[in-house]
Amino acid sequence: AIQKAIEILSSDAVKGNAAKYLPSFAQKAGSSLAQLRSSAANLPQQRVAEFLRVQGRQINSRVLSALAVRVADDPFAKVKKMIKDLIV
């Protein structure tokens, strides 16, 4: 089956079509709006996590350090990864 697919793809009838049809399917370089919104929304979360981490170190609080780790984690990271895996 693979050999047949290779044979079809390398035939003269198909050779020129990649340049014609594939560029419209290719993803353009740059960030999508969702990616920009995601990184912009993450900035305050990162700042809070860093603040908690620093304060946890200063007062030697394991609770604040643990909270900093929880705040730094993106609660939707797993969902985003699953969606990305479906798309790509």
Disulfide bonds with the S-S distance in Angstrom:
none
